């Protein structure tokens, strides 16, 4: 009888214990909230924070905003956010600030996934000192498809080249910012194509097919890393191969490297130390491939509801947006911009 009592006590203790959450000592700080869904985020050297709202419904009053004192304000003004026939924002998917502190805004011009409108995708460059347009890059019709969705962008400031993903019809777009010449590469290659037609995110089946999406340039601009959103394989290719116009389609495809299997992620980001941060759409997590090439689950927390895009500031803090894409509307809470420092605190 005494033995049975001891066993019962042990079982009670075990059943009462909860696994230690990943990221113990890492503070997740919600710095802004919105009742409108956002995806992209960018941080300037001065700490200015920019976000964008994708045109996925009829209720998107602002496309790009700057978060000031925790409150999103239309950027650069409301006129740009009115979807006019002249230059204006129509269907913004991502924002990015490069090493020269230039703000880039990527317009899919594919509102509500209804097909690319006449003017085609646009990439805008803004001057943050004057908050004015510097340049607008368009793409010839031969470089996008009817259902193209130019998703994410990274800028090589040394070579003045932009790399973009097309998540609607898998491909990598390379844009020479000097000559304005574009090239559509790895079009329909296995590395730019979705591997799945659904994901199970936090126990919810999310049925969709999204091709090449997350993208990241290695800190030295040597490699471009990319992955399909509905997939679990991380790929990379040397940028010198993407820029080599003498390689034919087959030769270029042979240069693609399979890095490793990863959790399904939306955005990706290299930090100042060379660690690559990835989302964890399926289990409310942030993952990291450390600079030694080891994949680790860095943070897991129910507050992380579809980590969408990442950015970093000069103090090594990392920011991400929660877009809750997998959740039905009645299950969604406020969308958040969350900040954390990778170094755990003792508090």
N, C-alpha and C positions, 0 to 999 in steps of 0.2 A: 504493500500500500504506500509506504514511504517512497519507494522507487517511482511509483506511478505519479506521486505528487511532484517529485523533482522533475520528471519528464514533462509534466503539464506546465510547470513554471518556465522551463527552458523553451517549450514551444510557444508560450505566451510572449516571452521576451523576443524571440525570433520574429514572431508575427507582428510585433509592435515596431520593430526596427525598419527604417526607411533607408534606401540607398542614398549615400552622400551625393548631392547634385554635383554635376561637373561644373568647374569654374568656381570652386569654393575660394573665397577671398577676392573674387572679381566682382566689382560693383557695376551693376547695370543701371545707368542713370537715364531716365526719360527726360529729354530736354525740350521736347515739343510734341504736341498731339494735334490731331486733326480729325474731323468727321468725314473728310474726303480722302480717297485712296491715293497715296503717292507711291512712287517707285524709286526714282533716282535721287542721289544726294551728292553734293560736292562741297568741299571746304577750301577756302582761300588761305593764303599765307597769313592774312590778318585775322583769320578765324570767322570770316563771314560764311554763313551756311545757306546753301541753295538746295531746293528740292523741286521735283516736277510731278505733275498729276497726269497720268495717261488718259487719253480720250477713249475710255472704254464704256461710257454711258452718256446719256443726255444731260447728266447733272455734273458737269465739270466746268465751273465758272472761271477757274484760273488754271493755266498750263504750267507756268513757272513762278516760283515764289522764293523770296529771301526770308529766312526766319530771323526776326529781330525781337529780342527780349522774349523769345519763346513763341512769338506770334508770326505765322506766315503772312507776308505782304507780297502782292503781285510784283513781278520783276520783268523787265526794267520799269514797266508802267502798265496800266490797264489796257492801253491802246494795243500793245503787242499781244495781249491775251484775248483779243476780240475776234479772232479767226476771220480776218478780212481777206479780200482777194489780193491785196498788196501784201508785202512782206509782213507776216505775223505767224504766231504759233497756232498750229492746227491739231497735232497729235504727238505731243512730246513724250518720248520714252526714257530719255536719260540726260543727265547733266554731268559734266566732268571738268575739273580744273587741272591743267597740266603744270609742269615744273616751272614754267615761265609765268604762272599765275594768270593764265588766260582761261576764260570761261567758255566752254563748248556746250552747245545745246543741240541735241539730235531730234529732229522732227521726222517721224516715220511717214507722215502724210497718208496714213492708213487709218482713218478714224473708225473706231468700233470694229476693226478688222473687216471693213466692208470693201476693201480693195484700195490700192494706191491711187490717190487723186492725180489730176493732170500734171501738176508741177513736179511730182515725184518727191522722194526723200530729200531733206535739206539738212545741212550741218552749218550751224551759226557760230561765229566767234564774237565774243563780247569783251570789251575793255572794261575792267573792273574799276579803274580810276574814274572814268567818266560815265560808266554804265551805259555805253553806247555800242551799237553794232560796228564791228570792224570789217567783217566779211561774211558772205553767205555762199556756201558751196552747194551746187546742185549736181545731179547725177544723170548721165545720159540714160535713156530708156533701155539701152542694151545691157545695163548693169543692174537692173532690178526687174522682178517679175510682178505680175498683177497682185499676188498675195505676199509680196515681200514685206518684211517688217524689220527695218534697220534698228537694232536693239541697243547695242552698247558700243562705246567708242573709247579708244586709248590713243594718245598722241606721243609720238617719238619727237621730242623737241630738238634733238641733235640733227636728225635728217629731215625734220618738218614733214612728217608723214602721219596720216591718220589710219588706224585700223578699226574696222567696224564688223560686227556680226549681223547676219541676216537670219533671224530666227523664224521667219515665215517660210522661206525657201533656202535651206541651209547653204551658207557660203561665207567666205571671208572677203570683205571689200577693202582694198588698199587704195588710199587717196593721197596722191602727191600734192601737198598744199602749195608748192611752188608753181608747178605746171598746171595744177587743177585736173590732171589726168587721173582717171579711176581705172581699176582693174578688178574683175570679179573672179576670185580664185577658190579652188577646192569646192566648186559648185557641185552639189549632190554627191560629194565624196562621203564615205562612211563616217569620217570623223566630224563632219558638220551636220550629220543627220540624227534625228531622234532615235533612241534605242527602245523606247517604250511608248505605249499609247495611254499610259496612266501612271500615277504615283499614289501611294498610300501615305498621306500626310497627317500625322497625329491621329491615325486610325480612320481617317476619312479618305475615301477613294476620289481622287481628282483626275478626271478623264480628259486628257488633252495630248496634243503632240506639238512640242516646241523644239525646234532645231537649234543650231549654234546660237548661244545666248551669252553666258558669262565669258568675259575676256580679261586678260591681264598681261601687261608687259613686264618682263623681268626687270629688276632695278637697273641693269646695265643695257637694257633694250636689245639684248641678244636673242631672246626667245619671246614668242607670242604663245600664251597659254589660252586654251578655250575648251568649252564643253557644251553639249546640248543640255537644255534644262531637263527634259524628260530623258535622262540617261545617267549613267554612273561611270563614265570613262573620261578621264582628263587627258587631253592631248596637248602637244606643243610642237612648234616648228620654228626653226631659226628664221629671224626676220630677213637675213641676207638672202634666203631662198625665196621668200615672198617678194623681195625687191628685184630678184634676178629675172629679167625679162627673156633671157635665152632659154630658160627651162620650159619644156613643153608640159602639157597637163599631166601626163603619166610620170614624168621625171619629178615634178613638184609633189605629186601625191606620195611618191616614194620617200620624200624627205620628212613626212609627218611621223612624229614619235608618239607612241602610247606611253603615258607617264605612269598611271595607276588607276585602280578602281577607287571611286570616291562616293560619298553620299550625294544625293541629288542636290544641286545648288543652283541659285539664280545668279547672283553677282560673285565677283572674286576681287581680291585686293592683296598686293604685296605691301608689307609694312616696311619701315625704315631698316629693319634688320634682315630682310630677305625671306621672312616667313610669308607663306601664302595663305590667306584666310578665305574660307569657303563657307557658304551657308549650310544648313542642315534642314531642308524643307520637310523631311519625313518625320523628324523627331524633335523639333523646336531646339535646334542646336546651332552653334558656331563651331566649325572645324578648322584645323590648321595643319598645313604641311610645313613642318619646321625647316629651318635652313639646312638641316642634315638630311632632308628628304623623307622624314617619318610623318605619317598621317596620324593625327591625334584629335580626339573629341575635346575641344577646348572649353566650351560652355554648353550646358544643356539646362534650359529653364523655360517654363510654360509662358513666360513673358515674350519669348522669341517666337512670334507668330508669322511665319514665312519671312525670314530675313531676306530682303530683296537686293539692295545695293549697298556698297561699302564706300567709305571715304576715310581719310586720316588727316589729322592736323599736325602742326609743327611740333607739338608736344608729345607726339606718338600716341595720342588717343585715337581710338577707332570708333567710327559712327556707322550705324546702319538703319535702314528704314524697315518697318514691318508693314507688309501690304496685305496680309491675310487672304491671299488669292484663293486658297483652298477652302475657305469657310463660306457657307451660305450667308447672305446679307444679314439675316436675323441672328446669326451667331457671332458677328464681328463686334469687336470693341473699338475704341478709338485707335486710329493709326498712329504709330509713334516713330519718333527719331530717338534712337537709343545710343548712348555713348558709354564706352568702357576703356579702361587702361589695361593692356595685357599683363602688366605687372601686378600680382596680387597684393592687396593691402593686409595689414595685421589687425584691422578693425573688425 
